Amino acid sequence: TQIEETTVADIDGWMVTVGNVMQGQWRRADGTSCSGLSAEIGLYDDEREPRGEFTVGVGSELQIAGRIWHVKAVVAGEAFGDEGMSNGHIALAMVV
């Protein structure tokens, strides 16, 4: 599942927001601290109740709608001349 920066995705009835893709610090699923490209994530359950805001990067783990999802990629947007930048995105994979 790929979610574009500054958008909201629906995963099994939960809203997943992806905010700023930028340099930051996060924790991998094994608890180790990392720094590099990261994204701000907001989770809201099927009743739209907030379930937390997180800074994630490659190797992070999120629990969404009772399932575990791994962050497989965090990709920054690309600059295109004087016109600005495209949005970045994150890629999630559900643990089976």
N, C-alpha and C positions, 0 to 999 in steps of 0.2 A: 504494500500500500504506500503510495507516494502522496504527500500532503504539501502543498505549496505554502510558502511563507505568506503571512497576513491573511490566511483563509481558515475556514472551519470545515472539518471533515466529519462524517458520521461513520462510526465504527460500532456495529451491533447496537445502535440506538444511543450511543454516547457521543457527545460533541467533543472533538479534539481540535483545539486551536493551536496554530503555529505562529508564534510571534517572531521576534528578531532572530535572524541567523547572523552570528557574529563570533568573534573570539571570546572564549569563556572557559569556565571550569565546570566539570561534571563528574559523576561517579559511574563507573561501569557496573555491570550486574554483580561482579565479584567484590565490589566495594572499593576498588582502587580509585584514587583520584587521578583525573586527567585534565589536560588543558589543550585547547585548540579550537577548531570550529564547533560551535554549539548552537542550539536553538532553544527558545523559551516555549514551553508547552503548557496549555491549560486543559484540564479534564473536567467534564461535566457529565453526570450520570443520565440515565434515561428519563429522570424526572427533572433534569436541568439543574440539579444541585451540584455546586462546585465540589470536586474531589481532589483538587490540588493544582499547584503550579510548579513546574519543574524545569530545570536547565538540563538538557540532555545532549549527548554526543554519541559517536559510534561506540557501541558496546553497552549503552544504557539499556535499562529494562523498565517497561511501564506495565501496570496492570490496568487493563481496559475491559470493562464488562465481564469481569471474572476470568479473563484470559491474559496470558503473559505475551507481551510484544517486545521484540528486540529492535533497537535502533540500528539499522544497517548502514545508513549513510546520512550525512548532513552536507548539503551542497550550497555554496554561496551563489548568489545571483551574479550575472555578468554585466560589466559596464558596457554601454553602447554609445560611445562618443559623448557629446555634451548633453545628450537627452536623458541621462540617468542610468538606472540599473534595472535589470530584470529581477524578479523574485527568486529567492533560493527555494529549497525544499528539503524535506526529510523523507527517508524511506524506512518503513517499518515492516517487520516480518513476524507473523504470529508463531509462537512456539507450539509445535504439535505434540 
